[in-house]
Each structure stands twice: as C-alpha cells, then as structure tokens.
Amino acid sequence: MGAAKWSTAFGAAGLVLVAVAASATAQGQTPYAHAAGRVVLTNTDNGRTVPASSGGDVEIRLTHSRERGFTYTWTAPQSGNSAVLGHASDATYPSGDATAVFHAASAGAATVTAQRRCVPDPGSLCPLLVETWKVMIEVK
C-alpha cells in the first residue's frame, strides 16, 4: 500500500477515535480519567464525587494559573480519611503545581482537598482570598 493510502487510513482512524471520545463526553460520561486501576483528577474535577476501586490509586494533578499579574499556586492535596484513602506520595513544584497519589485502602468515602493561593508579581498585592479544591472519593 502506498504512503498516501496509509496516511489516509491512519487519518480516518484518528477521526473515528475523536468522534468516539466526543460522543462519550456528550453522553454525560465522567470527565476524569481511569488508567489501569488509577483514577486521575485535575483542576476541573473540583466539586465532583468520584468512584474508585478498593486497592486502586487516586492521582491528583493540580496546575497553577496566571491571571492579571498574579500566579495562583496549589498546596499538596490531603485526604480527610486516611483509613479509606491513604497517602502514598505528594509533591509541590516551584511553578505552583501540586500532585499527590492516594491508595484506596478500604470501602468508604474520603474528601480530598487542596488550597489555591495567590503569589504576586513584584510590586503587586494579592487579593486576600484562598480557594479550596475539593473532591469526594467513594471507594467501593
């Protein structure tokens, strides 16, 4: 098969994958990612209730933002119930990003939270506001 035919075949396959993903989102399926026993959550999952399997992991990836001369940074996510969602690791980065991995140890519910704070540019003052990112994890 010539290069043009292969290119067309791969292009068509890519369009099918995009259409399937768009269809899943349009049908109201959850936006968080599941990867081989691991649930991955990001900034956009704030306020959600998310299922997890006992024995699996929950990974949190929070990214900083820049708005009007301010950088908003994250604290490391924390579990409110370590018996259900045990701490495996966490990290914060100079950029303001934060990550954490929790192990779903037993059935139950645990709230995971992190705080977003303002870091001003030189000569600027931040608003006195701390926002909380919060997700309820239901382990079954």
HUZI-V976316 format. One record per residue. OMEGA is omega in whole degrees, -180 to 180 (none if undefined). NEAR is the number of other C-alpha atoms within 8 Angstrom. D_LAST is the distance of its C-alpha to the last C-alpha in Angstrom with 2 decimals. Layout:
BEGIN
OMEGA/NEAR/D_LAST  OMEGA/NEAR/D_LAST
END
This chain:
BEGIN
-178/4/49.38  -178/5/50.79  -179/6/49.03  180/6/49.14  178/8/47.42  -180/9/44.60  179/8/44.19  180/8/44.03  179/8/41.52  178/8/39.15  179/8/39.70  178/8/38.84  178/8/35.65  178/8/34.66  178/8/35.38  179/8/33.21  178/8/30.22  -180/8/30.92  179/8/31.21  179/8/27.89  179/8/26.12  179/8/28.07  180/8/27.24  179/9/23.46  -179/10/23.89  -179/7/26.28  174/6/23.93  177/6/21.54  -174/7/18.85  -177/5/17.05  -180/6/19.33  -174/9/17.05  172/7/17.23  179/8/14.90  175/7/16.81  178/4/15.95  -179/9/12.49  174/11/13.53  -180/13/13.13  -178/12/16.64  -179/12/17.62  180/11/21.26  -174/9/23.62  180/5/23.09  180/10/19.41  176/9/20.68  -177/8/19.49  167/8/16.48  -171/8/12.93  176/8/10.83  175/8/7.37  180/14/6.44  176/9/5.31  -177/10/5.62  179/9/9.39  180/12/10.13  173/12/12.36  180/13/12.99  179/12/16.73  177/12/18.82  -180/12/22.34  -178/10/24.59  -180/11/28.17  174/11/31.25  176/7/33.58  179/8/37.32  174/7/38.85  177/4/42.48  179/8/43.36  171/11/40.23  179/13/37.40  -175/13/34.01  -177/14/32.00  168/15/28.47  177/9/27.42  178/12/24.69  -179/13/21.21  176/8/19.85  177/13/16.52  -180/8/16.90  -175/10/14.55  177/9/15.11  179/7/13.33  -176/13/9.90  -175/13/11.42  180/12/14.51  175/11/17.59  179/8/18.76  172/7/21.65  178/10/23.35  169/8/26.71  -174/11/29.04  180/7/31.93  179/5/35.51  -176/6/34.90  177/12/32.43  176/13/29.25  177/16/26.26  174/13/23.28  173/14/20.43  178/12/17.68  178/13/14.72  179/12/12.58  -170/16/8.85  -178/11/9.85  -180/11/7.53  179/10/4.84  -179/8/6.77  177/10/8.84  175/13/11.61  175/11/14.64  -179/12/16.39  171/12/20.11  180/12/23.29  176/12/26.85  -177/12/29.36  -180/10/32.95  172/12/36.31  -174/9/38.67  169/11/42.13  178/9/44.66  179/4/47.88  180/5/49.90  174/7/47.03  179/6/45.16  169/8/41.49  180/5/40.31  -175/4/38.91  173/6/35.41  179/8/32.04  179/7/29.12  172/8/25.48  -174/11/22.74  177/11/19.44  174/13/15.91  178/12/12.89  176/12/9.68  -178/12/6.47  179/13/3.80  none/9/0.00
END
